Amino acid sequence: MSDANRRPTPGIADDGDEFHFCSTCAFSAACLESGYDKSLLRDLHVLVEHIGPFHEGEHIFREGDPFTAIAAVRSGTVKTYVTDHEGREHVQGFFLPGEVIGLNAISQARYPSNAVALDSVMLCRFSFPNIAALATRMPGLQQQLFKLLSLDIGKAALLSGNFSADERMAAFLITLSRRYAARGFSPNRFLLTMTRTDIANYLRLASETVSRVFRRFQDDGMIQVERREIELKDRKRLEKLAEDVLRST
């Protein structure tokens, strides 16, 4: 198997130092492209607190907890969800290394959902009052925060619209592929760290429907599934199926 097709290793990002960012840092590109001097980079680094590991099933925060910080995933996968009055779980999203959880808590000053580790998770936690104050001195950092907020809002497109099960699943797989690729992992071979039940919940489909779609995609030669590892065999067909969903993100 070639390097380009190797699935992402579940290892941890490098820690960096006071002038260098972790390999999956959510803020590195914006800050480095802006050419900030070392004193400002040091100010950003001292805000970072490495926390974890959080083990599978362990909560990072719960709905209603006071909001004090956002956190970037260093390794592992985080699921966010809410529970309704009848005790039913509604999955809101999945967060990969380099992605930020807690952004939707800014307006209410409380976390509006629960965040739970799907595997072994390490985080970089940023005090939000401190990073917001620093952003006034670092326009690139401020723009990156706005961009992250926009991306967080855009993920809701997978849950809305009159899309078929095939379209939703194709969009989910292509979106995951692009997110892994943006972080230096293989875009065509990766782990689905979430369960089929969680995927179905997120896409607002029945679990049986998700299983049928996976089988159909595999029979049609678009994907190859082996337990939780998936390989995208025909990206063009998947992208064509996902086209209308992704256009609305």
N, C-alpha and C positions, 0 to 999 in steps of 0.2 A: 504494500500500500504506500502510495507516495505521500510526501510531507503535506501536500495540499489537501489530502483527503483524511488525514489523521483527525480523530475526534479530539476535542479539547481535553487536556489533562486536568483533573480536578484539583490540581495543586494550588498553592497560594501565590498571590502576586508578590513580587519583590517589594521590600519595605521602602526602598529609596533612602534618601537622607534629607538634610535640611535644604539642599538645593536641587534634589532630584526626586521625581514623583514615583509612586508605585506604578507598575506597568499597566494597571487597569484604572488609574485615577480618573475620576469623572471631570476633573478640572485641569489636568495637565496641558492638554492641547491648547485650550483657550489662553492659559496663562503664559505658556512658553511662546506661542505665536505673537503675543502682545509685547514680548521683549522686556518683561519686568526685571528690575534689578534684584540683586540677591537679598537685599533687606526686606523687600516686599514678599519674596518667595519664602523667606524664613518666617515672616509673620503668618503666612498661610499655613506652613507646616506645623507651627507650634499649636495651631488650633486642632490638629488631628489627634484623636485618641483611638488607638487600635483596641478593639474589644472582641471577645469571643474566645474559644469557639462556642457557638450555639449549636446544639445537637438536634438531630431530626425530631420534629415535633415540639421543640422549645420555642416559646414566644419571645420576640424581641421587644414588642410593645403591644398593648391591647387597646381596643376601642375605648375612648374616653380618657386615656392617660394624658397628663399635661404634656404639651409639646415644648420641648427645649432644644431639640437637635434633629438634624437630618443625618443620614448615614449612607455611605457608599459601600456597596458589597465588594469585598476583596476576593472572596472565594465562596463557592456554593450558590444555592438558589433560595430566594425568599418568596413566599406566597403571601399576598394580602387578601383579606376576606372580611366580610361582615356576616352576622347572624341575625336573622329576622325574629319577630316575636314568637314564631312557631318553632324556633330552634333550627331552622334550615340555613345551611351555609351558602353564601354567594361569593364565589371567587372573583376578585377584582383585578388581579394581575400577578405576574411572575417577574422577579428581578434577578438579573444575571450579574456576574462580576463587572464592576465599573458603573453600574446603574445605581440610582439614588432612591432610597425609600424615605417617606415622611414628608414629601413636598406638599401633599394634599392636606396637611395639617396646619399650614401657615395661616390661613384666614381665620380659623376658629380657635387657634392656640391649643387645640386638643387633637389627638390622633383620631380620625374618623373611622378607622378600620383596625383590624388586627394584623400583625405581621408575624409569620411563623417560619422557622427554618425547615426546608425540605430535605436537607442533608447537612453536612458539617459546614457551618457558615462563619466566616470572619468578616468584620466590618471596620470601616474607618468612620468614626463619629465626629461630626462637626457641630459645635455649639452654634445654633442658628443666630442668636443675637450678635455673637462675635463675628461670624462669617458675613452677616448682613452689613455690619459696620465696616469691615475690611473691604467689602465690595464697593463702597462709596469711594475708596481710594484706588480701586482696581477695576476700571470699566470692563475689561475682558472677563473678569470673574462675574461681574454683575450680568453681563450678556449671557454667560454660560448658565447662570441660575435661571434666567428667563427662558433660555432654550430648553433646559431640563423640565421646567414647568410646562412648556408647550408640548414636549414629547409625552409627558405624563397624561395630558389632556387628550392627545391624539390617539392614545391606545384604546380609548373608548369606542372608536369606530368599528372595532371587531365585534362589539356587542350590539350595535345598532344597525338599522337598515334591513331591508327585506332580502337577505342573502341566503343562498342554499347552504346545506351542510358541507357540500364539497367546496364551495367558495370560501366559507369560513375556515375550514381546515387548511386549505391551500394557503390562505392569507396568514394563518397562524404559523405554519411551517416556514414560509418565506420570510416572515417578520423575524422569527427566531434565527433563521440563517443569517440574515443581515445584521442582527444584533451581535451574534457570535463573530461574524467577519470583522465588524467594527472594532472588536477587541483582540484581533490577531489570531482567532481560532479558525478552524476549518468551517467554511460556509456550507459544506455539503455532507458532512458527517459529524454528528453530535449526539449528546445524551439528552433524552427527555427525562429530566429529573422529577417532573411532576407526574402524578398518576393519570391514567385514562379518565378516572372519575373527575379529577380536578380539571383536566382539559375540557371535558364535557360541560362541567359546571361553568367554566369561564366563557365558553363559546355559546352557552345557553342551548345545549343539545343534550339528548339522552345518551347515557354511557353506551348503550347498544348501538346508537347511531355512529358514535366515534369509532367503535370497533369495526363496524361495517365499512365506514369510509376508509380506514386504514387498510383493510383487506382489499377493497376495490382499488385504491391507489397502488397497492403492491401488485395486484393481479394485472393492472394496466401498465406496469413497468415504471411508474413515476417515483416510487420509493422502495427501499428495502428496510425491513424492520427486523431487528433481532433483540428481543426483550425490550430494554429501554434505549437501545442504540438505534439511530435512524440514519439512513443515507438517502440523500436526494439524488435520484438517478436521472430524472428528466426535469430540470429546473424550468425550461422554457414552457412546458405544459402547465406546471404548477403556477408559474408567474402569470400565465394567461388566465387560468382559473381565478387567481387572486386579484386580477387587475381592477375590477370594479370596487372591491373592498378597500384595497390599498390606495386607490385614487381619493378616497374620502378621508384618509388619515392626515 
